[in-house]
Amino acid sequence: MNWLEKIIKQHTALCGYITATVYLLINNTVNALSVWTEHSRAGMPQIQLWEPFVWEYTSALSLLVLIPALIALFRCYPLNTTHPLKLVVVHTFSSLVFSLCHVLLMVGQRHLAYLFMQGHYDFGDYYQEFWYEYRKDVLSYLFIFFIYHSVKWTLKSTSVAAQQDLSLNQSPTQFLVKKHGEEHIVKVSEIEWYEASGNYVNLHSKGRIYPLRETLNNLCTNLAQTHVTRVHRRFAVNNHEIASVRYIPSGDGIITLKSGIEINLSRRFKTDFKQAIKVI
């Protein structure tokens, strides 16, 4: 499902709009069929089959037209605790405007549809019907508000988690090492080889030794992306510092670094070492 997650992240707004469209199409179709069923229970219905579909679909289409404007409004007035009263006033007024626009668009489309079908549409008393529609529109407004901020929060949380995972998975580029009461910054690229020594690993860099409190196993795991390879129970080397390798009849080997230092290569690590050398 990685391809689906990638598409959603790249086209979040479009995917959300398509989802809303599909939801409204299904929901309003069910509503239209329910209205038709209610009118048909007493025998001959007083409405025609197409009428409830016009009522429901014009409402859905008007809502889809207004959703982008709502999203723009939510972006301009994000959730915060600094001015809660201001947010209440803004969204109360916005819900009224939203409902008014929804009703006007919906009624206008219904008049056109009835005119096309050679019928007559009567919305009723506009004042009373508006407040009836407003009660439903407030729920739609709050639902869109909730969905927008839920998706926004989810995407933000996912992004933060991904960044944290990335930072955890990234290999360190340098170490801060204490030696003789002083702190030294040792770059990984300048470390020639690593030597396990009890609870420490001695970092050999430019002829100097810097003790780092860490196990060689953990260190090699963390530095797997920086061309550092374990070659012995006690040793690891910087692959870029290798000058030559020679093998002895026992199956072990001797690695000669560019500095002239020779490091034992255990046959236990020989296969992994050869594979690591190939990808340098």
N, C-alpha and C positions, 0 to 999 in steps of 0.2 A: 504493500500500500504506500510505499515511499513516493511513487509518482503522483498519487492523489494528494498527499500532504504537500508536495512541492507546488502543485497547481493551486491549492487553496492558499498557500502562503504568498504566491506571486500575484494571485488575482482574488484577494479576499473579498473586496467590495462586489465584484462581478458574481462570485460564487454565492455570496449572501443574497444578492438581488435575484439570482436564478432560484435559489431555495425559497425565497419569499413568494416568487411567482408560482412555483409548483404548489406550495402550501395553499395559497389563496385559490388557485384553480380547483384543487381537490376539495377544500373546505367549502367553497361557495357552490360548487356543483352539488355536493351533498345537501347543503342548505336549500338549494333550488328544488331538488327532488323531494325534500321533506315538505316544503311549502306546497308543491303540487299534490303530494299525497294527502296532506291535511284538507286541501280544497276538494279532493276527489272522494273523500270518505262518505259524504252525504249523497252521493250519486253523481249527477251531472255537475261538473265544476263550473263556477262562475267566471273563471279565468281560462285563458288559453295556455297551452304547454310552454310556449316560448316566453311568456311574461315573467315567471319567477327567475328564469335564466337571465333575462335582461336586468332585473332588479339586482341580482347577486353579482353578475359580471361587471356591471357599471360601477358598483361599489368597490369591487376588487381592483378594477382598472384605475379608478380615481385614487385609490390608496397607493398603488404602485407608482403613479405619477408624483405623489407627494413624498414618498420615502426619501429620495435624494435630498430634498429640502430639509427634512427632519434630521438626517445624518449631518448635514452642514451646520444646522443649529446646535446639535449635540457637541460638535467639534468646537464651536465658538464658545459654548458655555459648558466646559467639562465639569465633572463632579468634583467638588472640594468642600471643605468645612470652613473656609474663610468667610464666605458670604452666603450662608444657607437661606436667609430670607430673600435675598436677591434671586437665587435659583428658583425658589418656590413661585415668586411673582413672575419670573420670565417664563417658566414652564406652564403655569396656569394660563397666562395670556396666550402663549404659543399653542396650547391645546385648543383654545377657543378659535384661533385663526385657522388651525389645522382642520377642525371640524367644519368650520364655515366653508373653507375651500373644498373639502371633501363633499359636502352636501351640494354645493353649487355645481361642481364638476359632474357629480353623479346624476343630479336632476336634469342637467343640460343634456347629457348623453341619453337619458331615458326619453326625454321629449323627442330627440332625433330618432331614436329607435322606434318609438310608437308612430311617429310621422311616416317613417319608412314602411311600417306594417299597416299603415292606414288606420291607426287607432288613436285613442286620446289618453294621455297620461295625466292624472291628477295627484299631485304630491300632498294635497291637503292644506291645512292651515300652517303656513311656513313657520310661524313663531312656535307653535306647539310641537310641530314635527322636528324643528331644529333641536330643541332640548331633548327630545326623544333620541335623536341621532347622536347628540353630544354625549349622552351617557355611554353609548357604545363606542364612540370615537375616543373617549378618554381612556377606555380599556386598551384600545388599539395603540394609542399614543404611549401609554405606560409599558405595554408589551414590547414595542419597538425600542423604547428607551432602555428597558431591561436587557434585551437581546444585544443591543449595540454595546453597552458597557460591559456585559459579560464576555462578549467576543474580544473586546479591546483588552480587558484584564487577562483573559486566557492567552492571547497572543503576546502580551507583554511578559507574562510569567514564563511562557515557553521560550521567548527570546532570552530572558535572563538566565534560565536554566541551561540553554544551549551555550551561552557565553561562559557560564561557570564550568560546564563540562569541557568546553574547548580549552579553557585556561588550565583545567586539571590535567587534560591529556597532553598539553604542550610540554615539551622537554625544556628544562631550565637552560639558560644560555650562560649562566655564571653562578658561582657560589660565593657566599660571604663566610670566610674562614678566620677563626681566631688562632693566633700563634704568637707566643711570647707576649701576651697582653695587648697585642695589636690586631686589628681587623684588616683582612686582605680580601680584595675582590679577585677571584680567579676565574678567568673565562674558560668555558668548556672547550672551545676550539683550540686553546693553548695548552690543554692538559694532554701529555703524551701517553701516560699509562696510569693505571690505578692498582693499588696494592692493599689487600685486606690486612688489617692489623687489629685483632680483637674487635672491639666495638667501634672502631674507626676505619676509615679508608684513607690511605695516604695518596694525595693527588700530586703527581710528579709533573711539574711544569717549569720549563726553562732552567733545569738544573736545581730547582728548589722543591721542597716537600712541604705540602700543606695538609695537616690532619683534619679530616671532616668526620663528624660524628654521624655515621650512617653505615648500613651494611652494604657489602658489595653487591649482593643480590638485588636489593631495592634500588641501588644506584644504577645498575645496568638496565633495570626495567624502566626507570624514569628517563634514561638517556638512550633508549632504543631507537629514537628518531634522529639521533645526532651522530651516527656511525661509531658508536662505542660498542665493542663486542667482548663478551666474556670469553677468555681463552684458557682459564685455569681456575681451580678452586680459590686461588688467592689473587689472580690477576685479571685485568681487563685492559684493552688497548684502544687507542684512538686509531681507527682504520686508516686515516689520512697520514699518520705518522709512520706507517709500516714501509720499510725499505725492501725487505726480502723475507722469505720463509724457507726453511729447509726441514726436511723430515728425517727421522732416524728409524732404524729397523724396528724398534719397539712400538712404533705407531705414533709416538709423541712427535713434537716438533719444536723448533727454535725460531722465534720471531725476532728479527733484527730491526730495530727502529732507526729512523734517519739520524738520530743522535748517537747511534752506535750501541745503545743499550740492548741487551738480549733478554727476551721474555720467554719463559717456558710455555709451550702450547700442549695442553693435555689432550690425549686422543678422545677423551670424553666430550670435549668441546670442538673437536676438529671439523665435524660435519657442519655445525652451525657457523663456525668461523669461515669455512670455504664459501658457504652461501652468502655470508655477509660481505666478503671481499668481492664477490661477483657484482653486487649492486652499488658499489662505490661510484 
